[in-house]
């Protein structure tokens, strides 16, 4: 079986291009082949995750992240739990760190209520904190 010179030249050129590509990209191929797989994703609800719910540093980090994006209703229970865990462990630094941030949550809630005061009716009796959190979730002007 005879192969024409033109076909031989095309096959040789393609082989040369393939070998050049593999030579240039061997570092990336090696990195891909020897990569470490990503760790399991973090739990979406840190308070229900048994591992994360016992670590005040993780709770504080997630609460800070939520606070930075102004998601105070989700951050506040994390701050409260982090404060409790820090108090149990005797870590006064994190306990003191979490306390004012729960106060910031309440200030944010009061500011939202104050801005919409003409459009809402206030309850005559004092609302317990847990109930006011539910009110905060359903509150809109």
C-alpha positions as CSV (number, residue, x, y, z in Angstrom):
1,X,0.0,0.0,0.0
2,X,1.4,3.3,-1.1
3,X,0.8,6.6,0.6
4,X,1.1,9.7,-1.4
5,X,3.8,12.3,-0.5
6,X,1.1,14.9,0.1
7,X,-0.7,12.7,2.7
8,X,2.6,11.8,4.3
9,X,3.4,15.5,4.7
10,X,0.0,16.3,6.2
11,X,0.2,13.4,8.7
12,X,3.8,14.4,9.6
13,X,2.7,18.0,10.2
14,X,-0.3,16.9,12.3
15,X,2.0,14.6,14.4
16,X,4.5,17.5,14.8
17,X,1.7,19.9,16.0
18,X,0.3,17.3,18.4
19,X,3.8,16.6,19.9
20,X,4.5,20.3,20.2
21,X,1.1,20.9,22.0
22,X,1.8,18.0,24.4
23,X,5.3,19.2,25.1
24,X,4.2,22.8,25.8
25,X,1.2,21.7,28.0
26,X,2.8,18.8,29.9
27,X,3.0,21.0,33.0
28,X,-0.7,21.6,33.0
29,X,-1.5,18.0,32.2
30,X,0.6,16.9,35.1
31,X,-1.1,19.5,37.5
32,X,-4.5,18.3,36.4
33,X,-3.6,14.6,36.8
34,X,-2.1,15.1,40.3
35,X,-4.7,17.7,41.7
36,X,-6.3,17.3,45.1
37,X,-10.0,17.0,45.0
38,X,-12.0,19.9,46.6
39,X,-13.1,19.3,50.2
40,X,-16.8,18.7,50.8
41,X,-18.9,21.8,50.7
42,X,-19.6,23.5,54.0
43,X,-23.0,22.9,55.5
44,X,-25.6,25.5,54.5
45,X,-27.0,25.7,58.0
46,X,-24.1,26.0,60.5
47,X,-26.3,25.8,63.5
48,X,-27.6,22.3,62.5
49,X,-24.2,21.0,61.5
50,X,-22.8,19.2,64.6
51,X,-19.1,19.9,63.7
52,X,-19.5,23.6,62.9
53,X,-22.1,24.4,65.6
54,X,-19.5,23.7,68.3
55,X,-16.8,26.0,66.9
56,X,-17.3,29.7,67.8
57,X,-14.6,30.8,65.3
58,X,-16.4,29.2,62.4
59,X,-19.7,30.7,63.6
60,X,-18.2,34.2,64.0
61,X,-16.6,34.0,60.6
62,X,-19.9,33.1,58.9
63,X,-21.9,35.6,60.9
64,X,-19.4,38.4,59.9
65,X,-19.8,37.4,56.3
66,X,-23.6,37.6,56.5
67,X,-23.4,40.9,58.4
68,X,-21.2,42.4,55.6
69,X,-23.8,41.6,53.0
70,X,-26.5,43.1,55.4
71,X,-28.2,39.7,56.1
72,X,-28.7,40.5,59.8
73,X,-31.6,38.1,60.3
74,X,-29.3,35.1,59.4
75,X,-26.3,36.5,61.2
76,X,-27.9,37.2,64.5
77,X,-28.5,33.6,65.7
78,X,-24.9,32.8,64.7
79,X,-23.6,35.7,66.8
80,X,-25.7,34.5,69.8
81,X,-24.5,30.9,69.5
82,X,-20.9,32.0,69.1
83,X,-21.2,34.2,72.2
84,X,-22.7,31.3,74.2
85,X,-19.9,28.9,73.1
86,X,-17.2,31.4,73.9
87,X,-18.7,31.9,77.3
88,X,-18.7,28.2,77.9
89,X,-15.1,27.8,76.7
90,X,-13.9,30.8,78.7
91,X,-12.8,32.7,75.6
92,X,-13.6,36.2,76.7
93,X,-12.2,37.8,73.5
94,X,-14.7,36.1,71.2
95,X,-17.5,36.5,73.8
96,X,-16.9,40.3,73.9
97,X,-16.5,40.4,70.1
98,X,-19.9,38.7,69.5
99,X,-21.9,40.7,72.1
100,X,-21.8,44.2,70.4
101,X,-22.7,42.6,67.1
102,X,-25.9,41.3,68.5
103,X,-26.6,44.8,69.7
104,X,-25.9,46.1,66.1
105,X,-28.6,43.6,64.9
106,X,-31.2,45.2,67.2
107,X,-30.1,48.7,66.2
108,X,-30.6,47.7,62.6
109,X,-34.0,46.3,63.4
110,X,-35.1,49.4,65.2
111,X,-33.8,51.6,62.4
112,X,-35.9,49.7,59.9
113,X,-39.0,50.0,62.1
114,X,-38.4,53.7,62.7
115,X,-38.1,54.4,59.0
116,X,-41.4,52.7,58.3
117,X,-43.2,53.8,61.5
118,X,-46.0,55.7,59.9
119,X,-47.0,52.6,57.8
120,X,-47.1,49.9,60.6
121,X,-49.0,49.4,63.8
122,X,-47.0,48.6,66.9
123,X,-48.1,46.0,69.4
124,X,-49.3,47.2,72.8
125,X,-47.4,44.5,74.7
126,X,-43.7,44.1,74.6
127,X,-42.6,41.4,72.0
128,X,-40.1,38.8,73.2
129,X,-36.8,38.7,71.3
130,X,-37.5,35.4,69.5
131,X,-40.9,36.7,68.3
132,X,-39.3,40.0,67.1
133,X,-36.9,38.0,65.0
134,X,-39.9,36.4,63.3
135,X,-41.4,39.8,62.9
136,X,-38.2,41.1,61.3
137,X,-38.3,38.3,58.7
138,X,-41.8,39.1,57.6
139,X,-41.4,42.9,57.9
140,X,-41.5,45.1,54.9
141,X,-42.5,48.7,54.2
